Amino acid sequence: MLADVVNRVNVSNRHRVKSVELGLNKMTLEIVKVLQDLGLIRGYKILSNRKIIVSLRYVNGHQIFYKLQLVSKPSKRVYWNMHRLYKEVDKQNALIYILSTKEGLLIGSDCLWRTLSGEVLIKILL
């Protein structure tokens, strides 16, 4: 399901579509909330039929982010400890990682600040 979310958002972003319809579940909703907190999407609307409409954001017709990449897959889970997280988190803010931690979904810099590690779900290329 996570791969479908990443694929639909990437295709819609590449073709500069204003909104994309995704299947609604707990993980999708949490990812959409993180993307909205980062300012990468304009907003979202939950429909009654288990769908969520995500409004993508563009500035002067240009994409805010280049691409989302799936890091952990069902066949291969990727977990990072604090040492690996410190090495991988980009100091120039060109990459953003979304991690699943015991406190919910967080971006890599928030995980460093809170000293949390977890499963790396998505890499966002800005």
Order of alpha helices (4+ residues) and beta strands (2+ residues): alpha-beta-alpha-beta-beta-beta-beta-beta-beta-alpha-beta-beta-alpha-beta
